[in-house]
């Protein structure tokens, strides 16, 4: 069962222009790297690495999503990527 998690147009536009989804959402919500690090319990360097396109560990992405008030899976999955637990295509999420 798929749930539509529509993202604000400014985030969709930023990602379409090449921005990292985590960074686009963080900035849209007014979080600095430091704010997000404190809120999700990751180091600033870990978040910066994720925003640079590295280390997309699902547990870290879940922590960031929760800190930003987003549902599990709302970040970290590129368009048309399959989810490991069943292969469901998640077009509505980034």
MDAnalysis code that builds the backbone (N, CA, C; Angstrom):
import MDAnalysis as mda
import numpy as np

u = mda.Universe.empty(282, n_residues=94, atom_resindex=np.repeat(np.arange(94), 3), trajectory=True)
u.add_TopologyAttr("name", ["N", "CA", "C"] * 94)
u.add_TopologyAttr("resid", np.arange(1, 95))
u.add_TopologyAttr("resname", ["UNK", "UNK", "UNK", "UNK", "UNK", "UNK", "UNK", "UNK", "UNK", "UNK", "UNK", "UNK", "UNK", "UNK", "UNK", "UNK", "UNK", "UNK", "UNK", "UNK", "UNK", "UNK", "UNK", "UNK", "UNK", "UNK", "UNK", "UNK", "UNK", "UNK", "UNK", "UNK", "UNK", "UNK", "UNK", "UNK", "UNK", "UNK", "UNK", "UNK", "UNK", "UNK", "UNK", "UNK", "UNK", "UNK", "UNK", "UNK", "UNK", "UNK", "UNK", "UNK", "UNK", "UNK", "UNK", "UNK", "UNK", "UNK", "UNK", "UNK", "UNK", "UNK", "UNK", "UNK", "UNK", "UNK", "UNK", "UNK", "UNK", "UNK", "UNK", "UNK", "UNK", "UNK", "UNK", "UNK", "UNK", "UNK", "UNK", "UNK", "UNK", "UNK", "UNK", "UNK", "UNK", "UNK", "UNK", "UNK", "UNK", "UNK", "UNK", "UNK", "UNK", "UNK"])
u.atoms.positions = np.array([
    [0.844, -1.179, 0.000],
    [0.000, 0.000, 0.000],
    [0.887, 1.238, 0.000],
    [0.699, 2.107, -0.941],
    [1.513, 3.306, -1.068],
    [0.736, 4.515, -0.586],
    [1.435, 5.369, 0.163],
    [0.839, 6.598, 0.640],
    [1.520, 7.753, -0.065],
    [0.752, 8.708, -0.554],
    [1.320, 9.845, -1.238],
    [1.807, 10.862, -0.228],
    [3.093, 11.163, -0.272],
    [3.688, 12.173, 0.585],
    [4.109, 13.321, -0.319],
    [3.161, 14.170, -0.677],
    [3.453, 15.266, -1.590],
    [4.412, 16.244, -0.933],
    [5.416, 16.633, -1.674],
    [6.398, 17.589, -1.179],
    [6.043, 18.979, -1.683],
    [6.395, 20.003, -0.895],
    [6.151, 21.375, -1.350],
    [6.852, 21.651, -2.672],
    [6.241, 22.486, -3.487],
    [6.759, 22.772, -4.822],
    [8.181, 23.318, -4.781],
    [8.527, 24.127, -3.771],
    [9.881, 24.679, -3.728],
    [10.930, 23.583, -3.547],
    [10.597, 22.535, -2.824],
    [11.527, 21.422, -2.644],
    [11.632, 20.616, -3.933],
    [10.519, 20.355, -4.555],
    [10.515, 19.623, -5.824],
    [11.346, 20.376, -6.861],
    [11.177, 21.693, -6.928],
    [11.925, 22.504, -7.888],
    [13.417, 22.487, -7.583],
    [13.772, 22.579, -6.300],
    [15.191, 22.572, -5.912],
    [15.844, 21.249, -6.278],
    [15.156, 20.144, -6.004],
    [15.704, 18.822, -6.326],
    [15.801, 18.641, -7.841],
    [14.800, 19.118, -8.565],
    [14.839, 19.027, -10.023],
    [16.006, 19.822, -10.597],
    [16.402, 20.880, -9.896],
    [17.528, 21.702, -10.336],
    [18.871, 21.140, -9.881],
    [18.839, 20.001, -9.183],
    [20.075, 19.338, -8.799],
    [20.414, 19.375, -7.317],
    [19.582, 19.987, -6.492],
    [19.850, 20.042, -5.055],
    [19.645, 18.668, -4.424],
    [20.388, 18.401, -3.372],
    [20.212, 17.166, -2.611],
    [18.877, 17.252, -1.867],
    [18.059, 16.194, -1.874],
    [16.757, 16.237, -1.205],
    [16.839, 16.553, 0.289],
    [17.835, 16.001, 0.973],
    [17.969, 16.262, 2.406],
    [18.247, 17.744, 2.630],
    [19.176, 18.275, 1.873],
    [19.507, 19.695, 2.034],
    [18.322, 20.587, 1.680],
    [17.629, 20.270, 0.583],
    [16.479, 21.071, 0.164],
    [15.413, 21.097, 1.253],
    [15.129, 19.952, 1.849],
    [14.114, 19.905, 2.904],
    [14.592, 20.615, 4.167],
    [15.853, 20.395, 4.526],
    [16.403, 21.041, 5.719],
    [16.328, 22.550, 5.587],
    [16.786, 23.072, 4.457],
    [16.778, 24.513, 4.257],
    [15.372, 25.078, 4.156],
    [14.466, 24.340, 3.521],
    [13.080, 24.779, 3.400],
    [12.418, 24.944, 4.772],
    [12.821, 24.089, 5.706],
    [12.257, 24.143, 7.057],
    [13.033, 25.075, 7.984],
    [14.078, 25.710, 7.463],
    [14.824, 26.684, 8.241],
    [15.840, 26.108, 9.212],
    [16.225, 24.853, 8.998],
    [17.221, 24.221, 9.867],
    [18.624, 24.489, 9.335],
    [19.545, 24.836, 10.225],
    [20.957, 24.863, 9.864],
    [21.488, 23.445, 10.029],
    [22.689, 23.195, 9.546],
    [23.304, 21.884, 9.776],
    [23.397, 21.606, 11.275],
    [23.769, 22.632, 12.043],
    [23.910, 22.479, 13.483],
    [22.573, 22.134, 14.138],
    [21.501, 22.822, 13.719],
    [20.167, 22.547, 14.264],
    [19.757, 21.105, 14.008],
    [19.955, 20.663, 12.770],
    [19.563, 19.302, 12.416],
    [20.405, 18.277, 13.163],
    [21.694, 18.550, 13.301],
    [22.575, 17.628, 14.027],
    [22.093, 17.443, 15.464],
    [21.767, 18.534, 16.120],
    [21.282, 18.450, 17.498],
    [19.951, 17.706, 17.558],
    [19.069, 17.992, 16.612],
    [17.731, 17.402, 16.617],
    [17.745, 15.910, 16.312],
    [18.586, 15.473, 15.376],
    [18.558, 14.059, 14.980],
    [19.653, 13.221, 15.637],
    [20.617, 13.870, 16.287],
    [21.654, 13.124, 16.984],
    [22.808, 12.656, 16.111],
    [22.892, 13.157, 14.896],
    [24.026, 12.847, 14.030],
    [25.032, 13.990, 14.103],
    [26.263, 13.705, 13.756],
    [27.285, 14.740, 13.702],
    [27.082, 15.605, 12.456],
    [27.501, 16.849, 12.544],
    [27.401, 17.755, 11.406],
    [28.092, 17.153, 10.188],
    [29.260, 16.553, 10.394],
    [29.990, 15.935, 9.281],
    [29.204, 14.808, 8.630],
    [28.453, 14.040, 9.423],
    [27.642, 12.943, 8.867],
    [26.534, 13.499, 7.978],
    [25.881, 14.562, 8.434],
    [24.805, 15.169, 7.644],
    [25.384, 15.793, 6.376],
    [26.509, 16.482, 6.505],
    [27.153, 17.093, 5.340],
    [27.525, 16.031, 4.307],
    [27.995, 14.871, 4.776],
    [28.339, 13.779, 3.861],
    [27.100, 13.274, 3.127],
    [25.991, 13.134, 3.840],
    [24.739, 12.702, 3.216],
    [24.301, 13.731, 2.176],
    [24.374, 15.008, 2.533],
    [23.967, 16.062, 1.608],
    [24.884, 16.148, 0.393],
    [26.110, 15.669, 0.531],
    [27.051, 15.649, -0.595],
    [26.850, 14.414, -1.473],
    [25.927, 13.543, -1.080],
    [25.616, 12.371, -1.888],
    [26.231, 11.083, -1.396],
    [26.901, 11.127, -0.264],
    [27.512, 9.921, 0.283],
    [26.732, 9.385, 1.467],
    [27.077, 8.191, 1.889],
    [26.539, 7.539, 3.083],
    [25.036, 7.717, 3.267],
    [24.273, 7.014, 2.482],
    [22.818, 7.087, 2.595],
    [22.271, 5.910, 3.399],
    [22.909, 5.660, 4.523],
    [22.470, 4.608, 5.447],
    [21.003, 4.862, 5.824],
    [20.116, 3.890, 5.590],
    [18.699, 4.079, 5.869],
    [18.396, 4.502, 7.305],
    [19.147, 4.007, 8.275],
    [18.864, 4.396, 9.666],
    [19.175, 5.876, 9.883],
    [20.203, 6.383, 9.236],
    [20.522, 7.816, 9.355],
    [19.463, 8.663, 8.647],
    [19.024, 8.192, 7.487],
    [17.992, 8.931, 6.759],
    [16.683, 8.966, 7.549],
    [16.362, 7.868, 8.230],
    [15.161, 7.848, 9.085],
    [15.287, 8.856, 10.222],
    [16.463, 8.930, 10.828],
    [16.680, 9.878, 11.923],
    [16.505, 11.312, 11.436],
    [17.032, 11.593, 10.251],
    [16.879, 12.933, 9.684],
    [15.414, 13.214, 9.364],
    [14.745, 12.242, 8.749],
    [13.326, 12.417, 8.410],
    [12.505, 12.711, 9.660],
    [12.717, 11.950, 10.718],
    [11.974, 12.180, 11.956],
    [12.272, 13.561, 12.529],
    [13.534, 13.968, 12.497],
    [13.910, 15.283, 13.024],
    [13.238, 16.411, 12.245],
    [13.025, 16.186, 10.948],
    [12.376, 17.193, 10.108],
    [10.851, 17.048, 10.098],
    [10.338, 16.079, 10.849],
    [8.892, 15.873, 10.915],
    [8.315, 15.210, 9.682],
    [9.141, 14.419, 8.998],
    [8.710, 13.735, 7.782],
    [8.486, 12.255, 8.061],
    [7.648, 11.607, 7.268],
    [7.425, 10.168, 7.461],
    [8.640, 9.351, 7.043],
    [8.751, 8.140, 7.596],
    [9.817, 7.224, 7.183],
    [9.794, 7.084, 5.670],
    [10.952, 7.085, 5.068],
    [11.037, 6.883, 3.628],
    [10.816, 8.125, 2.795],
    [10.541, 9.257, 3.425],
    [10.273, 10.468, 2.650],
    [11.535, 11.023, 2.011],
    [12.685, 10.657, 2.545],
    [13.945, 11.099, 1.951],
    [14.840, 9.892, 1.744],
    [15.759, 10.048, 0.829],
    [16.758, 9.018, 0.624],
    [16.499, 8.081, -0.516],
    [15.302, 8.080, -1.039],
    [15.032, 7.222, -2.186],
    [14.899, 8.086, -3.417],
    [15.755, 7.832, -4.372],
    [15.671, 8.581, -5.622],
    [14.453, 8.148, -6.407],
    [14.040, 8.955, -7.325],
    [12.900, 8.586, -8.167],
    [13.207, 7.282, -8.869],
    [12.213, 6.421, -8.898],
    [12.282, 5.128, -9.571],
    [13.190, 4.107, -8.892],
    [13.735, 4.413, -7.717],
    [14.516, 3.407, -7.006],
    [13.558, 2.454, -6.327],
    [13.985, 1.237, -6.206],
    [13.142, 0.259, -5.552],
    [13.484, 0.174, -4.076],
    [12.461, -0.101, -3.297],
    [12.642, -0.292, -1.873],
    [13.001, -1.755, -1.660],
    [13.999, -2.019, -0.840],
    [14.503, -3.378, -0.650],
    [13.444, -4.333, -0.134],
    [12.484, -3.859, 0.634],
    [11.497, -4.756, 1.230],
    [10.247, -4.877, 0.363],
    [10.412, -5.326, -0.848],
    [9.238, -5.597, -1.662],
    [9.300, -4.970, -3.041],
    [10.268, -4.101, -3.295],
    [10.422, -3.555, -4.622],
    [9.379, -2.548, -5.030],
    [8.654, -1.945, -4.089],
    [7.638, -0.988, -4.432],
    [8.278, 0.276, -5.011],
    [7.770, 0.761, -6.110],
    [8.293, 1.960, -6.739],
    [7.719, 3.173, -6.011],
    [8.564, 4.086, -5.579],
    [8.115, 5.226, -4.792],
    [8.330, 6.530, -5.566],
    [7.492, 6.802, -6.546],
    [7.636, 8.006, -7.352],
    [7.322, 9.262, -6.563],
    [6.466, 9.165, -5.561],
    [6.044, 10.369, -4.865],
    [7.055, 10.852, -3.843],
    [8.095, 10.070, -3.576],
    [9.078, 10.443, -2.579],
    [10.418, 10.717, -3.235],
    [11.248, 11.441, -2.535],
    [12.592, 11.720, -3.036],
    [13.601, 10.981, -2.216],
])
